[in-house]
Amino acid sequence: MDNAKKQTERNIENLGGVVPNRPIGSVKLSPEEEKRDYLAISFDAAALDDRLTQYIAELGFGPGMLEFASWVKRNAV
């Protein structure tokens, strides 16, 4: 029982560094950080779909589509 309690406490401490999801644009990224973010998901269709869905949910259909397209255009190699 003590082992489980200690492990739980360690897990809680380790979770302290987790950054929660934030609305798009709430934390300004440098161009280099934005590029790294794009490259991290650019070959993952599900991740790109999730990002598009996030833009649409936060900005509305039309503006979300346009902002997603702008994000891709800014960062595509």
PDB file of N, CA, C and O in Angstrom:
ATOM      1  N   MET A   1       0.823  -1.190   0.000  1.00  0.00           N
ATOM      2  CA  MET A   1       0.000   0.000   0.000  1.00  0.00           C
ATOM      3  C   MET A   1       0.869   1.257   0.000  1.00  0.00           C
ATOM      4  O   MET A   1       0.570   2.222  -0.703  1.00  0.00           O
ATOM      5  N   ASP A   2       1.939   1.243   0.785  1.00  0.00           N
ATOM      6  CA  ASP A   2       2.837   2.396   0.823  1.00  0.00           C
ATOM      7  C   ASP A   2       3.512   2.616  -0.517  1.00  0.00           C
ATOM      8  O   ASP A   2       3.733   3.753  -0.933  1.00  0.00           O
ATOM      9  N   ASN A   3       3.841   1.515  -1.195  1.00  0.00           N
ATOM     10  CA  ASN A   3       4.461   1.628  -2.516  1.00  0.00           C
ATOM     11  C   ASN A   3       3.545   2.353  -3.489  1.00  0.00           C
ATOM     12  O   ASN A   3       3.990   3.233  -4.226  1.00  0.00           O
ATOM     13  N   ALA A   4       2.278   1.990  -3.494  1.00  0.00           N
ATOM     14  CA  ALA A   4       1.318   2.622  -4.398  1.00  0.00           C
ATOM     15  C   ALA A   4       1.166   4.102  -4.063  1.00  0.00           C
ATOM     16  O   ALA A   4       1.076   4.938  -4.962  1.00  0.00           O
ATOM     17  N   LYS A   5       1.138   4.422  -2.782  1.00  0.00           N
ATOM     18  CA  LYS A   5       0.999   5.816  -2.357  1.00  0.00           C
ATOM     19  C   LYS A   5       2.210   6.628  -2.800  1.00  0.00           C
ATOM     20  O   LYS A   5       2.064   7.743  -3.301  1.00  0.00           O
ATOM     21  N   LYS A   6       3.404   6.073  -2.616  1.00  0.00           N
ATOM     22  CA  LYS A   6       4.628   6.773  -3.013  1.00  0.00           C
ATOM     23  C   LYS A   6       4.669   6.967  -4.533  1.00  0.00           C
ATOM     24  O   LYS A   6       5.053   8.032  -5.016  1.00  0.00           O
ATOM     25  N   GLN A   7       4.272   5.933  -5.282  1.00  0.00           N
ATOM     26  CA  GLN A   7       4.269   6.030  -6.735  1.00  0.00           C
ATOM     27  C   GLN A   7       3.271   7.096  -7.199  1.00  0.00           C
ATOM     28  O   GLN A   7       3.557   7.867  -8.115  1.00  0.00           O
ATOM     29  N   THR A   8       2.112   7.131  -6.565  1.00  0.00           N
ATOM     30  CA  THR A   8       1.108   8.144  -6.907  1.00  0.00           C
ATOM     31  C   THR A   8       1.635   9.539  -6.631  1.00  0.00           C
ATOM     32  O   THR A   8       1.442  10.444  -7.442  1.00  0.00           O
ATOM     33  N   GLU A   9       2.292   9.725  -5.509  1.00  0.00           N
ATOM     34  CA  GLU A   9       2.869  11.033  -5.177  1.00  0.00           C
ATOM     35  C   GLU A   9       3.928  11.433  -6.199  1.00  0.00           C
ATOM     36  O   GLU A   9       3.988  12.597  -6.597  1.00  0.00           O
ATOM     37  N   ARG A  10       4.767  10.488  -6.632  1.00  0.00           N
ATOM     38  CA  ARG A  10       5.785  10.784  -7.648  1.00  0.00           C
ATOM     39  C   ARG A  10       5.126  11.160  -8.972  1.00  0.00           C
ATOM     40  O   ARG A  10       5.568  12.087  -9.652  1.00  0.00           O
ATOM     41  N   ASN A  11       4.075  10.441  -9.330  1.00  0.00           N
ATOM     42  CA  ASN A  11       3.369  10.753 -10.579  1.00  0.00           C
ATOM     43  C   ASN A  11       2.775  12.146 -10.536  1.00  0.00           C
ATOM     44  O   ASN A  11       2.852  12.882 -11.520  1.00  0.00           O
ATOM     45  N   ILE A  12       2.188  12.515  -9.418  1.00  0.00           N
ATOM     46  CA  ILE A  12       1.602  13.847  -9.275  1.00  0.00           C
ATOM     47  C   ILE A  12       2.685  14.915  -9.381  1.00  0.00           C
ATOM     48  O   ILE A  12       2.469  15.946 -10.018  1.00  0.00           O
ATOM     49  N   GLU A  13       3.833  14.689  -8.774  1.00  0.00           N
ATOM     50  CA  GLU A  13       4.948  15.640  -8.870  1.00  0.00           C
ATOM     51  C   GLU A  13       5.415  15.778 -10.319  1.00  0.00           C
ATOM     52  O   GLU A  13       5.680  16.886 -10.785  1.00  0.00           O
ATOM     53  N   ASN A  14       5.513  14.666 -11.022  1.00  0.00           N
ATOM     54  CA  ASN A  14       5.971  14.689 -12.409  1.00  0.00           C
ATOM     55  C   ASN A  14       4.977  15.383 -13.327  1.00  0.00           C
ATOM     56  O   ASN A  14       5.377  15.958 -14.340  1.00  0.00           O
ATOM     57  N   LEU A  15       3.714  15.345 -13.003  1.00  0.00           N
ATOM     58  CA  LEU A  15       2.702  16.003 -13.823  1.00  0.00           C
ATOM     59  C   LEU A  15       2.729  17.513 -13.676  1.00  0.00           C
ATOM     60  O   LEU A  15       2.087  18.214 -14.458  1.00  0.00           O
ATOM     61  N   GLY A  16       3.448  18.026 -12.707  1.00  0.00           N
ATOM     62  CA  GLY A  16       3.519  19.465 -12.494  1.00  0.00           C
ATOM     63  C   GLY A  16       4.037  20.223 -13.699  1.00  0.00           C
ATOM     64  O   GLY A  16       3.711  21.398 -13.866  1.00  0.00           O
ATOM     65  N   GLY A  17       4.831  19.589 -14.543  1.00  0.00           N
ATOM     66  CA  GLY A  17       5.399  20.257 -15.707  1.00  0.00           C
ATOM     67  C   GLY A  17       4.551  20.159 -16.962  1.00  0.00           C
ATOM     68  O   GLY A  17       4.941  20.685 -18.005  1.00  0.00           O
ATOM     69  N   VAL A  18       3.408  19.503 -16.892  1.00  0.00           N
ATOM     70  CA  VAL A  18       2.557  19.335 -18.064  1.00  0.00           C
ATOM     71  C   VAL A  18       1.861  20.658 -18.377  1.00  0.00           C
ATOM     72  O   VAL A  18       1.308  21.309 -17.490  1.00  0.00           O
ATOM     73  N   VAL A  19       1.897  21.040 -19.636  1.00  0.00           N
ATOM     74  CA  VAL A  19       1.243  22.274 -20.079  1.00  0.00           C
ATOM     75  C   VAL A  19      -0.133  21.916 -20.623  1.00  0.00           C
ATOM     76  O   VAL A  19      -0.234  21.108 -21.546  1.00  0.00           O
ATOM     77  N   PRO A  20      -1.184  22.493 -20.077  1.00  0.00           N
ATOM     78  CA  PRO A  20      -2.521  22.171 -20.574  1.00  0.00           C
ATOM     79  C   PRO A  20      -2.737  22.737 -21.981  1.00  0.00           C
ATOM     80  O   PRO A  20      -2.053  23.671 -22.402  1.00  0.00           O
ATOM     81  N   ASN A  21      -3.695  22.157 -22.692  1.00  0.00           N
ATOM     82  CA  ASN A  21      -4.046  22.699 -24.007  1.00  0.00           C
ATOM     83  C   ASN A  21      -4.555  24.116 -23.839  1.00  0.00           C
ATOM     84  O   ASN A  21      -5.283  24.417 -22.893  1.00  0.00           O
ATOM     85  N   ARG A  22      -4.174  24.970 -24.748  1.00  0.00           N
ATOM     86  CA  ARG A  22      -4.603  26.366 -24.708  1.00  0.00           C
ATOM     87  C   ARG A  22      -5.256  26.703 -26.030  1.00  0.00           C
ATOM     88  O   ARG A  22      -4.991  26.056 -27.044  1.00  0.00           O
ATOM     89  N   PRO A  23      -6.108  27.713 -26.023  1.00  0.00           N
ATOM     90  CA  PRO A  23      -6.677  28.132 -27.305  1.00  0.00           C
ATOM     91  C   PRO A  23      -5.573  28.571 -28.262  1.00  0.00           C
ATOM     92  O   PRO A  23      -4.545  29.103 -27.842  1.00  0.00           O
ATOM     93  N   ILE A  24      -5.798  28.343 -29.543  1.00  0.00           N
ATOM     94  CA  ILE A  24      -4.826  28.725 -30.567  1.00  0.00           C
ATOM     95  C   ILE A  24      -4.550  30.218 -30.464  1.00  0.00           C
ATOM     96  O   ILE A  24      -5.473  31.028 -30.373  1.00  0.00           O
ATOM     97  N   GLY A  25      -3.288  30.567 -30.479  1.00  0.00           N
ATOM     98  CA  GLY A  25      -2.906  31.974 -30.444  1.00  0.00           C
ATOM     99  C   GLY A  25      -2.851  32.576 -29.057  1.00  0.00           C
ATOM    100  O   GLY A  25      -2.458  33.733 -28.914  1.00  0.00           O
ATOM    101  N   SER A  26      -3.236  31.825 -28.015  1.00  0.00           N
ATOM    102  CA  SER A  26      -3.217  32.395 -26.670  1.00  0.00           C
ATOM    103  C   SER A  26      -1.786  32.565 -26.162  1.00  0.00           C
ATOM    104  O   SER A  26      -1.508  33.440 -25.342  1.00  0.00           O
ATOM    105  N   VAL A  27      -0.905  31.739 -26.644  1.00  0.00           N
ATOM    106  CA  VAL A  27       0.515  31.868 -26.318  1.00  0.00           C
ATOM    107  C   VAL A  27       1.232  32.103 -27.640  1.00  0.00           C
ATOM    108  O   VAL A  27       1.227  31.237 -28.515  1.00  0.00           O
ATOM    109  N   LYS A  28       1.836  33.250 -27.783  1.00  0.00           N
ATOM    110  CA  LYS A  28       2.504  33.585 -29.029  1.00  0.00           C
ATOM    111  C   LYS A  28       3.772  32.753 -29.180  1.00  0.00           C
ATOM    112  O   LYS A  28       4.598  32.674 -28.270  1.00  0.00           O
ATOM    113  N   LEU A  29       3.902  32.146 -30.331  1.00  0.00           N
ATOM    114  CA  LEU A  29       5.083  31.355 -30.644  1.00  0.00           C
ATOM    115  C   LEU A  29       5.983  32.155 -31.571  1.00  0.00           C
ATOM    116  O   LEU A  29       5.520  32.922 -32.415  1.00  0.00           O
ATOM    117  N   SER A  30       7.270  31.958 -31.390  1.00  0.00           N
ATOM    118  CA  SER A  30       8.201  32.565 -32.335  1.00  0.00           C
ATOM    119  C   SER A  30       8.042  31.819 -33.661  1.00  0.00           C
ATOM    120  O   SER A  30       7.506  30.712 -33.685  1.00  0.00           O
ATOM    121  N   PRO A  31       8.501  32.413 -34.759  1.00  0.00           N
ATOM    122  CA  PRO A  31       8.416  31.707 -36.048  1.00  0.00           C
ATOM    123  C   PRO A  31       9.102  30.335 -36.012  1.00  0.00           C
ATOM    124  O   PRO A  31       8.632  29.390 -36.645  1.00  0.00           O
ATOM    125  N   GLU A  32      10.198  30.228 -35.282  1.00  0.00           N
ATOM    126  CA  GLU A  32      10.906  28.951 -35.187  1.00  0.00           C
ATOM    127  C   GLU A  32      10.074  27.928 -34.417  1.00  0.00           C
ATOM    128  O   GLU A  32      10.010  26.760 -34.803  1.00  0.00           O
ATOM    129  N   GLU A  33       9.437  28.364 -33.328  1.00  0.00           N
ATOM    130  CA  GLU A  33       8.599  27.457 -32.549  1.00  0.00           C
ATOM    131  C   GLU A  33       7.379  27.013 -33.351  1.00  0.00           C
ATOM    132  O   GLU A  33       6.983  25.849 -33.297  1.00  0.00           O
ATOM    133  N   GLU A  34       6.787  27.943 -34.092  1.00  0.00           N
ATOM    134  CA  GLU A  34       5.636  27.602 -34.922  1.00  0.00           C
ATOM    135  C   GLU A  34       6.035  26.599 -35.993  1.00  0.00           C
ATOM    136  O   GLU A  34       5.281  25.670 -36.287  1.00  0.00           O
ATOM    137  N   LYS A  35       7.209  26.778 -36.576  1.00  0.00           N
ATOM    138  CA  LYS A  35       7.713  25.853 -37.605  1.00  0.00           C
ATOM    139  C   LYS A  35       7.925  24.462 -37.015  1.00  0.00           C
ATOM    140  O   LYS A  35       7.550  23.465 -37.632  1.00  0.00           O
ATOM    141  N   ARG A  36       8.523  24.386 -35.822  1.00  0.00           N
ATOM    142  CA  ARG A  36       8.730  23.095 -35.153  1.00  0.00           C
ATOM    143  C   ARG A  36       7.397  22.426 -34.865  1.00  0.00           C
ATOM    144  O   ARG A  36       7.252  21.217 -35.044  1.00  0.00           O
ATOM    145  N   ASP A  37       6.418  23.217 -34.417  1.00  0.00           N
ATOM    146  CA  ASP A  37       5.090  22.692 -34.144  1.00  0.00           C
ATOM    147  C   ASP A  37       4.488  22.096 -35.411  1.00  0.00           C
ATOM    148  O   ASP A  37       3.939  20.994 -35.385  1.00  0.00           O
ATOM    149  N   TYR A  38       4.591  22.821 -36.511  1.00  0.00           N
ATOM    150  CA  TYR A  38       4.063  22.337 -37.791  1.00  0.00           C
ATOM    151  C   TYR A  38       4.785  21.061 -38.228  1.00  0.00           C
ATOM    152  O   TYR A  38       4.138  20.082 -38.602  1.00  0.00           O
ATOM    153  N   LEU A  39       6.104  21.065 -38.182  1.00  0.00           N
ATOM    154  CA  LEU A  39       6.869  19.902 -38.631  1.00  0.00           C
ATOM    155  C   LEU A  39       6.583  18.669 -37.789  1.00  0.00           C
ATOM    156  O   LEU A  39       6.662  17.544 -38.284  1.00  0.00           O
ATOM    157  N   ALA A  40       6.253  18.873 -36.528  1.00  0.00           N
ATOM    158  CA  ALA A  40       5.969  17.751 -35.638  1.00  0.00           C
ATOM    159  C   ALA A  40       4.707  16.995 -36.056  1.00  0.00           C
ATOM    160  O   ALA A  40       4.591  15.796 -35.805  1.00  0.00           O
ATOM    161  N   ILE A  41       3.762  17.689 -36.693  1.00  0.00           N
ATOM    162  CA  ILE A  41       2.517  17.023 -37.063  1.00  0.00           C
ATOM    163  C   ILE A  41       2.262  16.997 -38.564  1.00  0.00           C
ATOM    164  O   ILE A  41       1.240  16.461 -38.995  1.00  0.00           O
ATOM    165  N   SER A  42       3.138  17.546 -39.358  1.00  0.00           N
ATOM    166  CA  SER A  42       2.869  17.718 -40.790  1.00  0.00           C
ATOM    167  C   SER A  42       2.682  16.409 -41.557  1.00  0.00           C
ATOM    168  O   SER A  42       2.048  16.421 -42.612  1.00  0.00           O
ATOM    169  N   PHE A  43       3.199  15.301 -41.079  1.00  0.00           N
ATOM    170  CA  PHE A  43       3.051  14.022 -41.772  1.00  0.00           C
ATOM    171  C   PHE A  43       2.058  13.101 -41.076  1.00  0.00           C
ATOM    172  O   PHE A  43       1.991  11.910 -41.379  1.00  0.00           O
ATOM    173  N   ASP A  44       1.285  13.654 -40.143  1.00  0.00           N
ATOM    174  CA  ASP A  44       0.302  12.885 -39.392  1.00  0.00           C
ATOM    175  C   ASP A  44      -1.088  13.420 -39.733  1.00  0.00           C
ATOM    176  O   ASP A  44      -1.505  14.462 -39.228  1.00  0.00           O
ATOM    177  N   ALA A  45      -1.797  12.695 -40.594  1.00  0.00           N
ATOM    178  CA  ALA A  45      -3.103  13.169 -41.071  1.00  0.00           C
ATOM    179  C   ALA A  45      -4.085  13.385 -39.927  1.00  0.00           C
ATOM    180  O   ALA A  45      -4.856  14.344 -39.953  1.00  0.00           O
ATOM    181  N   ALA A  46      -4.071  12.514 -38.927  1.00  0.00           N
ATOM    182  CA  ALA A  46      -4.996  12.668 -37.803  1.00  0.00           C
ATOM    183  C   ALA A  46      -4.671  13.916 -36.991  1.00  0.00           C
ATOM    184  O   ALA A  46      -5.575  14.620 -36.541  1.00  0.00           O
ATOM    185  N   ALA A  47      -3.390  14.191 -36.804  1.00  0.00           N
ATOM    186  CA  ALA A  47      -2.986  15.386 -36.051  1.00  0.00           C
ATOM    187  C   ALA A  47      -3.338  16.652 -36.815  1.00  0.00           C
ATOM    188  O   ALA A  47      -3.767  17.639 -36.217  1.00  0.00           O
ATOM    189  N   LEU A  48      -3.158  16.635 -38.138  1.00  0.00           N
ATOM    190  CA  LEU A  48      -3.538  17.794 -38.946  1.00  0.00           C
ATOM    191  C   LEU A  48      -5.046  18.014 -38.895  1.00  0.00           C
ATOM    192  O   LEU A  48      -5.509  19.152 -38.807  1.00  0.00           O
ATOM    193  N   ASP A  49      -5.808  16.932 -38.951  1.00  0.00           N
ATOM    194  CA  ASP A  49      -7.258  17.039 -38.846  1.00  0.00           C
ATOM    195  C   ASP A  49      -7.669  17.598 -37.488  1.00  0.00           C
ATOM    196  O   ASP A  49      -8.581  18.420 -37.399  1.00  0.00           O
ATOM    197  N   ASP A  50      -6.991  17.149 -36.430  1.00  0.00           N
ATOM    198  CA  ASP A  50      -7.269  17.685 -35.094  1.00  0.00           C
ATOM    199  C   ASP A  50      -6.976  19.177 -35.031  1.00  0.00           C
ATOM    200  O   ASP A  50      -7.741  19.937 -34.438  1.00  0.00           O
ATOM    201  N   ARG A  51      -5.872  19.597 -35.639  1.00  0.00           N
ATOM    202  CA  ARG A  51      -5.511  21.019 -35.627  1.00  0.00           C
ATOM    203  C   ARG A  51      -6.551  21.832 -36.400  1.00  0.00           C
ATOM    204  O   ARG A  51      -6.959  22.903 -35.951  1.00  0.00           O
ATOM    205  N   LEU A  52      -6.977  21.331 -37.551  1.00  0.00           N
ATOM    206  CA  LEU A  52      -8.010  22.014 -38.333  1.00  0.00           C
ATOM    207  C   LEU A  52      -9.305  22.112 -37.529  1.00  0.00           C
ATOM    208  O   LEU A  52      -9.949  23.160 -37.503  1.00  0.00           O
ATOM    209  N   THR A  53      -9.675  21.031 -36.883  1.00  0.00           N
ATOM    210  CA  THR A  53     -10.882  21.020 -36.056  1.00  0.00           C
ATOM    211  C   THR A  53     -10.774  22.043 -34.934  1.00  0.00           C
ATOM    212  O   THR A  53     -11.752  22.711 -34.598  1.00  0.00           O
ATOM    213  N   GLN A  54      -9.589  22.163 -34.358  1.00  0.00           N
ATOM    214  CA  GLN A  54      -9.373  23.139 -33.286  1.00  0.00           C
ATOM    215  C   GLN A  54      -9.531  24.570 -33.814  1.00  0.00           C
ATOM    216  O   GLN A  54     -10.174  25.398 -33.169  1.00  0.00           O
ATOM    217  N   TYR A  55      -8.956  24.861 -34.964  1.00  0.00           N
ATOM    218  CA  TYR A  55      -9.110  26.189 -35.565  1.00  0.00           C
ATOM    219  C   TYR A  55     -10.589  26.492 -35.831  1.00  0.00           C
ATOM    220  O   TYR A  55     -11.064  27.589 -35.537  1.00  0.00           O
ATOM    221  N   ILE A  56     -11.305  25.525 -36.383  1.00  0.00           N
ATOM    222  CA  ILE A  56     -12.724  25.731 -36.693  1.00  0.00           C
ATOM    223  C   ILE A  56     -13.539  25.917 -35.422  1.00  0.00           C
ATOM    224  O   ILE A  56     -14.426  26.769 -35.370  1.00  0.00           O
ATOM    225  N   ALA A  57     -13.241  25.123 -34.397  1.00  0.00           N
ATOM    226  CA  ALA A  57     -13.986  25.232 -33.137  1.00  0.00           C
ATOM    227  C   ALA A  57     -13.781  26.595 -32.483  1.00  0.00           C
ATOM    228  O   ALA A  57     -14.710  27.154 -31.900  1.00  0.00           O
ATOM    229  N   GLU A  58     -12.574  27.123 -32.579  1.00  0.00           N
ATOM    230  CA  GLU A  58     -12.258  28.380 -31.898  1.00  0.00           C
ATOM    231  C   GLU A  58     -12.606  29.616 -32.719  1.00  0.00           C
ATOM    232  O   GLU A  58     -12.952  30.655 -32.155  1.00  0.00           O
ATOM    233  N   LEU A  59     -12.518  29.515 -34.046  1.00  0.00           N
ATOM    234  CA  LEU A  59     -12.689  30.705 -34.879  1.00  0.00           C
ATOM    235  C   LEU A  59     -13.946  30.687 -35.742  1.00  0.00           C
ATOM    236  O   LEU A  59     -14.319  31.714 -36.310  1.00  0.00           O
ATOM    237  N   GLY A  60     -14.599  29.539 -35.846  1.00  0.00           N
ATOM    238  CA  GLY A  60     -15.725  29.400 -36.754  1.00  0.00           C
ATOM    239  C   GLY A  60     -15.256  28.741 -38.037  1.00  0.00           C
ATOM    240  O   GLY A  60     -14.056  28.663 -38.301  1.00  0.00           O
ATOM    241  N   PHE A  61     -16.212  28.264 -38.843  1.00  0.00           N
ATOM    242  CA  PHE A  61     -15.828  27.471 -40.011  1.00  0.00           C
ATOM    243  C   PHE A  61     -14.965  28.241 -41.010  1.00  0.00           C
ATOM    244  O   PHE A  61     -13.839  27.830 -41.292  1.00  0.00           O
ATOM    245  N   GLY A  62     -15.465  29.332 -41.541  1.00  0.00           N
ATOM    246  CA  GLY A  62     -14.723  30.088 -42.555  1.00  0.00           C
ATOM    247  C   GLY A  62     -13.400  30.629 -42.049  1.00  0.00           C
ATOM    248  O   GLY A  62     -12.354  30.346 -42.633  1.00  0.00           O
ATOM    249  N   PRO A  63     -13.428  31.414 -40.958  1.00  0.00           N
ATOM    250  CA  PRO A  63     -12.170  31.953 -40.435  1.00  0.00           C
ATOM    251  C   PRO A  63     -11.199  30.857 -39.985  1.00  0.00           C
ATOM    252  O   PRO A  63      -9.985  31.004 -40.121  1.00  0.00           O
ATOM    253  N   GLY A  64     -11.737  29.763 -39.450  1.00  0.00           N
ATOM    254  CA  GLY A  64     -10.875  28.657 -39.023  1.00  0.00           C
ATOM    255  C   GLY A  64     -10.165  28.004 -40.188  1.00  0.00           C
ATOM    256  O   GLY A  64      -8.978  27.687 -40.106  1.00  0.00           O
ATOM    257  N   MET A  65     -10.907  27.800 -41.293  1.00  0.00           N
ATOM    258  CA  MET A  65     -10.302  27.220 -42.498  1.00  0.00           C
ATOM    259  C   MET A  65      -9.216  28.138 -43.049  1.00  0.00           C
ATOM    260  O   MET A  65      -8.138  27.681 -43.429  1.00  0.00           O
ATOM    261  N   LEU A  66      -9.511  29.438 -43.087  1.00  0.00           N
ATOM    262  CA  LEU A  66      -8.534  30.394 -43.617  1.00  0.00           C
ATOM    263  C   LEU A  66      -7.293  30.469 -42.737  1.00  0.00           C
ATOM    264  O   LEU A  66      -6.175  30.530 -43.249  1.00  0.00           O
ATOM    265  N   GLU A  67      -7.476  30.465 -41.430  1.00  0.00           N
ATOM    266  CA  GLU A  67      -6.323  30.539 -40.530  1.00  0.00           C
ATOM    267  C   GLU A  67      -5.489  29.264 -40.602  1.00  0.00           C
ATOM    268  O   GLU A  67      -4.261  29.320 -40.541  1.00  0.00           O
ATOM    269  N   PHE A  68      -6.152  28.112 -40.730  1.00  0.00           N
ATOM    270  CA  PHE A  68      -5.428  26.851 -40.887  1.00  0.00           C
ATOM    271  C   PHE A  68      -4.596  26.881 -42.169  1.00  0.00           C
ATOM    272  O   PHE A  68      -3.423  26.509 -42.167  1.00  0.00           O
ATOM    273  N   ALA A  69      -5.214  27.327 -43.261  1.00  0.00           N
ATOM    274  CA  ALA A  69      -4.493  27.420 -44.541  1.00  0.00           C
ATOM    275  C   ALA A  69      -3.308  28.370 -44.426  1.00  0.00           C
ATOM    276  O   ALA A  69      -2.237  28.100 -44.969  1.00  0.00           O
ATOM    277  N   SER A  70      -3.497  29.474 -43.726  1.00  0.00           N
ATOM    278  CA  SER A  70      -2.414  30.434 -43.524  1.00  0.00           C
ATOM    279  C   SER A  70      -1.295  29.817 -42.698  1.00  0.00           C
ATOM    280  O   SER A  70      -0.118  30.026 -42.992  1.00  0.00           O
ATOM    281  N   TRP A  71      -1.650  29.065 -41.674  1.00  0.00           N
ATOM    282  CA  TRP A  71      -0.666  28.391 -40.815  1.00  0.00           C
ATOM    283  C   TRP A  71       0.161  27.394 -41.633  1.00  0.00           C
ATOM    284  O   TRP A  71       1.382  27.326 -41.490  1.00  0.00           O
ATOM    285  N   VAL A  72      -0.517  26.621 -42.495  1.00  0.00           N
ATOM    286  CA  VAL A  72       0.197  25.661 -43.338  1.00  0.00           C
ATOM    287  C   VAL A  72       1.108  26.399 -44.312  1.00  0.00           C
ATOM    288  O   VAL A  72       2.270  26.030 -44.477  1.00  0.00           O
ATOM    289  N   LYS A  73       0.582  27.442 -44.960  1.00  0.00           N
ATOM    290  CA  LYS A  73       1.372  28.179 -45.952  1.00  0.00           C
ATOM    291  C   LYS A  73       2.611  28.812 -45.318  1.00  0.00           C
ATOM    292  O   LYS A  73       3.686  28.809 -45.918  1.00  0.00           O
ATOM    293  N   ARG A  74       2.463  29.357 -44.100  1.00  0.00           N
ATOM    294  CA  ARG A  74       3.606  29.978 -43.410  1.00  0.00           C
ATOM    295  C   ARG A  74       4.705  28.982 -43.087  1.00  0.00           C
ATOM    296  O   ARG A  74       5.886  29.330 -43.059  1.00  0.00           O
ATOM    297  N   ASN A  75       4.306  27.728 -42.841  1.00  0.00           N
ATOM    298  CA  ASN A  75       5.266  26.774 -42.304  1.00  0.00           C
ATOM    299  C   ASN A  75       5.666  25.647 -43.243  1.00  0.00           C
ATOM    300  O   ASN A  75       6.627  24.931 -42.961  1.00  0.00           O
ATOM    301  N   ALA A  76       4.959  25.470 -44.345  1.00  0.00           N
ATOM    302  CA  ALA A  76       5.302  24.388 -45.282  1.00  0.00           C
ATOM    303  C   ALA A  76       6.657  24.679 -45.910  1.00  0.00           C
ATOM    304  O   ALA A  76       6.981  25.827 -46.217  1.00  0.00           O
ATOM    305  N   VAL A  77       7.413  23.664 -46.088  1.00  0.00           N
ATOM    306  CA  VAL A  77       8.763  23.814 -46.619  1.00  0.00           C
ATOM    307  C   VAL A  77       8.748  24.078 -48.096  1.00  0.00           C
ATOM    308  O   VAL A  77       9.805  24.230 -48.706  1.00  0.00           O
TER     309      VAL A  77
END
